[in-house]
Amino acid sequence: MRITRILRRLTTVLVVAGTAVGCSKEVPSAAPRLPERSCFGVFTRQDLAPLVGKGTEVHEDGPVDMRLTAERRGATCVVDVDGEGRFDASVTRQALNESFFWNAQLIQPRADPLTLGDKGIVYDTGARVALTCTSPGGDSFQLEVTVGGSTEQMEKREARPLFRVLIAKLLAAAKRQTRCGSDAP
């Protein structure tokens, strides 16, 4: 009898201890609060929400704009949640005699073409577009615009349509901010 009572108490103690240990590991259960606008002021909270997933703390790192010049050739923005990268956007400017090289054949599953800029592709974790620009002052240059993100927290079939929307928004803003084309301010 005494051994039975001891075993019951020990079992109860182990169950309570196991439950306490399980509770001590706090698992984030809600999406963290994104800023109203992110990455160069281009993306809204709703734009990036599908990529953010669960967590507690959002951190954005990048410049406030992407006004590129011959001297300032690139701008990159990264959004992470609890220290894990969830979204990035970048714009790179280069001279016409240089070339952006993408080996789309290495991307699996195969990338789909985009009808944006001079060439563009979208794939399961991002999109990129290259285009030739002429500023209102007659300066010609090339731009490469890219977006990418962690799609672990979303349905795979939703990723490419989302990246199509995000790259189109970033491209439109990049054209304005880099003064690409005759409609640039």
GIBELRA-V501180 format. One record per residue. RES is the residue in one letter. PHI is phi in radians with two decimals (none if undefined). BURIAL is 1 if it has 24 or more other ideal C-beta (glycine too) atoms within 12 Angstrom, else 0. D_FIRST is the distance of its C-alpha to the first C-alpha in Angstrom with 2 decimals. Layout:
BEGIN
res: <RES RES>
phi: <PHI PHI>
burial: <BURIAL BURIAL>
d_first: <D_FIRST D_FIRST>
END
This chain:
BEGIN
res: <M R I T R I L R R L T T V L V V A G T A V G C S K E V P S A A P R L P E R S C F G V F T R Q D L A P L V G K G T E V H E D G P V D M R L T A E R R G A T C V V D V D G E G R F D A S V T R Q A L N E S F F W N A Q L I Q P R A D P L T L G D K G I V Y D T G A R V A L T C T S P G G D S F Q L E V T V G G S T E Q M E K R E A R P L F R V L I A K L L A A A K R Q T R C G S D A P>
phi: <none -1.09 -1.14 -1.10 -1.12 -1.11 -1.12 -1.11 -1.12 -1.10 -1.09 -1.08 -1.07 -1.15 -1.13 -1.11 -1.12 -1.12 -1.15 -1.12 -1.13 -1.08 -1.35 -1.27 -1.53 -1.35 -1.73 -1.04 -2.02 -2.32 -1.23 -1.24 -1.40 -1.45 -1.11 -1.04 -2.26 -2.33 0.86 1.12 1.33 -1.53 -1.76 -1.53 -0.97 -1.18 -1.04 -1.66 -0.92 -1.11 -1.59 -1.30 1.26 -1.70 2.83 -2.08 -2.22 -1.80 -2.32 -2.00 -2.24 2.84 -1.26 -1.30 -2.47 -2.18 -1.32 -1.64 -2.36 -1.08 -1.55 -1.74 -1.63 -2.73 -2.55 -2.30 -2.16 -2.24 -2.00 -2.17 -2.15 0.90 1.48 -1.85 -1.11 -2.06 -2.69 -2.51 -2.44 -2.55 -2.33 -2.21 -1.97 -2.60 -1.20 -1.09 -1.38 -1.68 -2.42 -1.51 -2.01 -2.21 -1.78 -1.10 -1.17 -1.41 -1.42 -2.22 -1.09 -0.89 -1.28 -1.77 -1.26 -2.02 -1.69 -2.06 1.10 -1.39 -2.71 -2.78 -2.47 -2.27 -2.47 -1.11 -2.12 2.92 -2.72 -2.60 -2.41 -2.11 -2.63 -1.67 -2.17 -2.29 -1.33 -0.98 -1.45 1.64 -1.28 -1.81 -2.78 -2.00 -2.16 -2.08 -2.08 -2.35 -2.33 -2.75 -2.99 -1.44 -1.85 -1.04 -1.65 -2.41 -1.20 -1.01 -1.21 -1.58 -1.19 -1.08 -1.04 -1.12 -1.16 -1.09 -1.15 -1.12 -1.18 -1.12 -1.14 -1.15 -1.08 -1.06 -1.18 -1.12 -1.08 -1.18 -1.26 -1.67 1.09 -1.63 1.78 -1.28 -1.55 -1.25 -1.23>
burial: <0 0 0 0 0 0 0 0 0 0 0 0 0 0 0 0 0 0 0 0 0 0 0 0 0 0 0 0 0 0 1 1 0 1 0 0 0 1 1 1 1 1 1 0 0 0 1 1 1 1 1 1 1 0 1 0 0 1 0 1 0 1 0 0 0 1 1 1 0 0 0 0 0 1 1 1 1 1 1 1 1 0 0 1 1 1 1 1 1 1 1 1 1 1 0 0 0 0 0 1 0 0 0 0 0 0 0 0 0 0 1 0 0 1 0 1 1 0 1 1 1 1 1 1 1 1 1 1 1 1 1 1 1 0 1 0 0 0 0 0 1 1 1 1 1 1 1 1 1 1 1 0 1 1 0 0 0 0 1 1 0 1 1 1 1 1 1 1 1 1 1 1 1 1 1 1 1 1 1 1 1 0 0 0 0>
d_first: <0.00 3.73 5.41 5.07 6.36 8.70 9.92 10.66 12.48 14.22 15.31 16.62 18.45 19.97 21.14 22.70 24.28 25.64 27.12 28.71 30.24 31.60 33.16 34.71 37.00 39.57 41.31 44.74 44.95 48.53 51.93 53.36 56.49 59.60 62.88 65.39 67.64 66.73 68.58 72.19 71.81 71.93 68.54 66.90 63.23 63.22 64.91 62.16 59.08 58.28 58.13 56.08 52.64 49.68 49.45 50.05 53.20 56.58 59.16 62.72 64.95 68.64 72.08 73.11 75.77 77.01 80.68 81.55 84.77 86.20 84.51 81.17 80.30 76.73 74.08 70.39 67.65 63.93 61.16 57.62 54.30 51.69 53.79 54.15 57.66 57.95 61.74 64.93 68.59 71.59 75.35 77.54 81.32 83.56 87.20 88.71 89.35 85.61 83.25 79.71 78.10 75.19 74.05 72.81 72.30 69.35 67.52 65.04 64.80 68.55 70.02 72.13 75.56 76.26 79.68 79.64 81.95 83.61 80.44 76.85 73.55 70.18 66.98 63.26 62.70 66.07 69.82 72.99 76.64 79.76 83.06 86.46 87.59 90.84 90.73 93.38 95.09 95.46 92.77 91.11 87.59 84.51 81.11 77.75 75.17 71.51 68.22 64.82 61.22 57.63 57.11 53.38 52.64 55.19 56.18 58.36 61.04 61.50 62.16 65.77 67.04 65.52 67.11 70.44 70.40 69.35 71.99 74.70 73.89 73.85 77.06 78.90 77.86 78.70 82.16 82.81 81.42 83.11 86.35 86.33 89.02 91.79 89.50 87.80 88.44>
END
